[in-house]
Amino acid sequence: MTGRLAIVGLGPGDDRYLTPEAREALDGADALYGYGPYLDRVPERCGQARHESGNRVEGARAEAALRDAASGAQVAMVSGGDPGVFAMASAVCGEIEAGPESWRTLDVVVVPGITAMLMVAARAGAPLGHDFCAMSLSDNLKPWDLIERRLDAAASAGFVIALYNPISKARPWQLGEAFTRLARHLAPTTPVVFGRAAGRDDEAMTITTLDQAHDVKADMATLVIVGSPETRVIARQGHAPLVYTPRTAAAVSA
């Protein structure tokens, strides 16, 4: 029997956001691999093995799943949101590149899911309506000075910026430093969206401005969107405001 590895995006949380393709891949797997909290979101099925692992062992998790698939098993690697956005698809590809030649002949499929950036943007309105970029503020796998350079470049170029992994107990200062850095390029009134647990029962959305963003609490379940100079907020009586970035942009003066 030929093995297969499906890297499956679970979406933002609620089961209704799981795609039919993702559900089919999960149901057809002999074994599931994943970070514990993500694996907990998949209902247990009789006869299906489950291999839970921690948050910072992506390489080892990918290697174990590849070995299982190479033995002939139908394997699903679960990933929150979309597996190709700061998630397990890259880790699996890295292990395939560094691993034995036999892994390159495996049937490997990446099954997309709704990433947090898109879920939060949908809840807020249309902040990603014009050019945007996504960054992770975690400096576990890259130096902080590189993050600073990228923040400078993105803000000065007029991108809306989606910030993943904004803050954690081990990294309590990065988000504040990022806001201070962005304030060098952006107006104090620039809209900022905090979306926590978007798509789950405990979802919380906060819309504020760059000069007030330091006062908003965030954690690893939070996705932050920092607007561009064009981003607008529409106040609506009786309804949440709409944050949007027009599809047109002014020319940059020399």
N, C-alpha and C positions, 0 to 999 in steps of 0.2 A: 504494500500500500504506500502511495506517495504522500509524504507529509505536506502540511500546509500551515503557514503562519499568517493569521489575520490580525492586524494592529487596529483595534476598534476604538473609535471615538464615542464616548458615552454621552456627549453633549454637556449642558450646564448643570444637570441635576435631575429634574423631574423626568419621569419615564416617558411622558408625552413627547419629549424632544429627542428621543432615541429613534434613529431612522430605521426603516424596514430592513435595509441592507445590514445595519449593525445588529439588529435583533436576530436576523438569520445567521450571521457569523457566530454570535454567542450561542445560539441554540444548537448549532452544528459542531461545536468544538468538543473534543475529548477532554481538554484541559484548559483552564483559565489561569493566566498569570497577571499580576498587577499589584500596585500599591494598595495597601489594606483598605483605606476608606473608599477607593474607587471600586475595588472588588466587592465590597459590601453592598454596593448599589445593584449588583447583578444577582437575581434570585438563584438560590441553589437548585441544582437539577441532579436527580439520581444518576449515579454513574459518571458524573463529570468531576474530574479532579480540580482542586483549587490550590494555587500556589501564591500565597501572600508574602509580600516583602516590604521593606521600609522605604523611606522617601529618598535616600541618597545612594541607592544601590542599583541605579538604572542599568548600568553595564552588566552587572551580574545577573539581573533579572532577564535582560535581553538574551544573554548567553544561554541561560537555562532554558528559555523558551525555544531558542533555535536548536539546541541539542534535542529537545523533545520532538520538535517538528522533523528533524533529520532522521529520527528513529522511526518515522512513519505516522506520527500522531497528527491529528487535526487540532491546532493550537490557536487560541485567541489571547492576545495581549490587550488588556483594557487600559484605556487612557482617558482622563477627564477631558471634556471639551473636544477639541480636534487633536488627533495624535500627531499631526505635523506641526503644531504650533507650541513650541517650548515643551515638547512631550516625547512620547516613547518611539515614534517613528524614526527620529534622528538617531536615537540610541541604538535601535535595532540595525539601522543601516551602517552605523559605525562598527558594530560587532561583525557584521557580514563582511565589511571591507577588510577588517583585521583578522578574521577567522579563517578556518579551513576552506579550501576551494569548494567543497561539497555544499557549503551553505549558500553559495551563489547560484546553485541549481534549484534551490527550494522555491516553491510557489509562495511568494510573499505578497500580501494584499494590504493596502492601507485603506481603511474604511473611514471616511470623514465624519465629523460631528460638528455641532455648533460650538464655536469657541467663545469664551467669556467676553471677548471684545465685541463680538457681534450681538450677543445677548444683551449686554449693558447698553450698547448703542441703540438697539431696538426699544428698550425700555425708556430711554431718554428722549428719543425722537429720531434725529438723523445727524449726529455729530460727525459721522464718517462720510458725509455727503460729498466731500472733496478729497484731495490727496491726504493720505495719512500714513503713519508708520506704527509699528508695534515694537516695544522694547521690554526686556526683563530687567528689573532693578536688582536682581540677585547678583552679587559679586562672588558667588561660590565657584563659578566656572569661567569668569573673566574678571580682569582687574577693574577697580572702581574708576581709575583715570580714563579708561576706554569708555565707560558708561557716561562720564562727564563730557567727553568729546562728542559722543553721539547725541546727547541731550542738546548741547550747543548747536550742533549741525542741524538737527531736526527743527528746533525752535526758530533758529535764524532763517531757515528755508521756508518757514510758513506751514509746516506739516501739523495736522492734528496728531497727538501722540497718545497711544494706548499703552499704559504701564502695567505689565504683569509682575507678579511677585513683589508687590510694593514694600512690604514690611513683614518682619517676623520677630519672634522673641530673640533670636540670635542676631538679627539685623534691624535694630530699632531706629536707626538714624538715617537710613538711605533715602526714604521718601521725603523727609524734610529737607535734606540736602538737595534733592532733585528739584523741589519747588523753588528753593533759593536760587539754584542755577538757572532755572527757566525764567525766573523773574528778571534776569539780566536782559532777556530778549523780548519778553511779552508784557503787555499792559497788566496792571493789577486787576482790572475788571475781566480778564480772560476767563471764560466759563470753564469750570472743572466739574466733572461728574465722578462720583464715587458709587460704584455698584457692588454691593456685597451680597454674595450667595444668589446671584441673579438666576432665576429659574427654579429656585427652591422655596420651600414653605417659609423660611426665615429671610426672604429677600428684603433688602433695604437699599433705597436709592437716595442719594443726597446730591443736590446741585448747588454749587457755591462758586466763588471766584478765586483766582489765584492768590490774592492777598489774604483770603480767609481760609485757604485750604489747609494750612498748618493745624488748624483747630479741629479738623474732622478726623475721627478715629478710623483706622484701617487695619486690616490684617491680611493673612495669606488667602483669605476667601474673597478679597476685594480686588476689583479691577478699576483702575483710575484712567479716565480720559481727560486729557488737557487740550482745550480747544486751540485753534489758530487765531490770528487777528481777524479772520472773517467770521468766526463762529458766533452765533447769535442765540439769545434766549427769548422765547415768546411767552409772556405771562398770560395765563388764561384763568378767568374767574371760575371757580368751582372745579378746576381740573389742574393736574400737575403741569408745570411749564414744559414747553417743547424746546429742546436744545438742537440746533441744526447748523450745519456748515453749508452755505450756498455752493452750488456747483460751479460758479464762476469765481474768479479771483482777479484782483487788480494787478497790473504790471508792477514789477519790482524796479524802483528807480536806481540808477547807477550810483 
